[in-house]
Amino acid sequence: MRRIVSVSIGSSQRDSKAVVTVCGEEFSIERIGTDGDMQKAIAMIKELDGKVAAFGMGGIDLYLQGGKRRYILREAKQIARAAKISPLVDGSGLKNTLERRAIVDLAKEDPGMFEGKNVLLTCALDRFGMAQALQDTGSTVLYGDVMFALGVSLPIYKLSVLQGVVTVLAPIAVQLPFTWLYPTGSKQEESPDKHKYAKHYAWADVIAGDYHMIRKYMPDDLTGKVIITNTITPSDVEFLKQRHVKELITTTPNIGGRSFGTNVMEALLVALLEKPLNEVTPGDYDRMLDKIGFVPRREQFDVAL
């Protein structure tokens, strides 16, 4: 049995482990959090390097993407360099394929989910495939990158405008301490200000993006909302039920009671492909996704509870 390990700088309270059989092969899939300690993450990767089939890098992205340009996060490079033997991925490859496909498929299956509706995407730069797919669904999309990453109340409603803003801000943002941009460790379990963007949550019919970004400013009442995200644990499901969410959709499948992050799923695909990481293409991911049959997890909640 081969081992897939996601080393995350997120909270260790979200650690999980499962055994799955994919394409006739058994894999141990594990998520290990370091509570925001990047040096601990680096040490763990160095210790396990060559002993695992592939690493996922969780809680931090290596790249942010705006259009055709990619921006490398300074602190993420330090973690990525720790792996010398086992391939390490951050999930960006699947965000551009699996998540794009998920939105396209959902729009085909249920056009009423998006057409004429309002969608809040907390951050487009870390899931640009999803952002591009959403703009073709007939919905009005609010791109919340500046709001949720930088804390500046600047809602953006056109992807072309966001790309212009990114050209100016991204080269600066990727040099900042990552904790300024994204909650890590115990901060993933906190909501610093439930009222800051409450009107934007209320405006949205669908709220999409990274779960920790969604939770960051989440108000107590999300009655009737559809959440599209991933990296969901059973306790997260209960948390969303308490806020009267109508439906939870995760772009990654339910494995052992939770939906692992795209970095874990990408690491699994890389292990199955058995080719050098620099030779893996989006077409390879698409072919593997077709072969495996990964589909979004959809869970309707009883909003009367």
C-alpha angles and dihedrals in degrees: 000000000000123000130230116192127190109200105200132186086211129101118308087217087077095057116134142168132199140167117226136176114222124174089351094304126111120229134184108218117197137176117200120185125204098196094243095313106135094181090055089051091051092049092049093051091049091050094050097037110126091012096080131058092232142342129230116207106218135189092025136057123226091207139030114201129207112175110308094341125091124200120203118221109232097219093044091059090062091057095043092053091059092076111078102158111019115061115252124203133178099207096257092119092058094040087062094047115020095038094044089050091047093058093044092049094046091050090052094046095044113015090176090066091074113008110104091355133120118246126193111202105188095204128005098181094071094045105030093156090060091045093053092046093050093055089061096052098081092251131124107246126202110202106208101188097121092042100047100033101036101023093235116137097235112130113195122202102182126063090213090057091048090053090054092050091047092055088062102036106032098070087056097040095054089059093054123095105276092231088068090061105036138023114255134180115354091353087076088072094051135083107205096192121007092185101048097090099011092126091057092050088048091049093053125086090187125033115197139176142058110356095228090051090050091049094045094084099011114151121219095252121061097153112174096002126139115220119204111189143104141226090072123165127195090258089054089054090054090046090055093045090055088057091052097245110180099213139002119210121183122192090214121061128258108265119178093341098312141072110238122215124269089253089064094047092047090051089053092051092047090053091051094047092055095200131117111284093236089058096053112109135193086252089059090054092048092051092049092047090053091048096048096039099223108182131179117272111239121192123177116206128211097244090191090072 
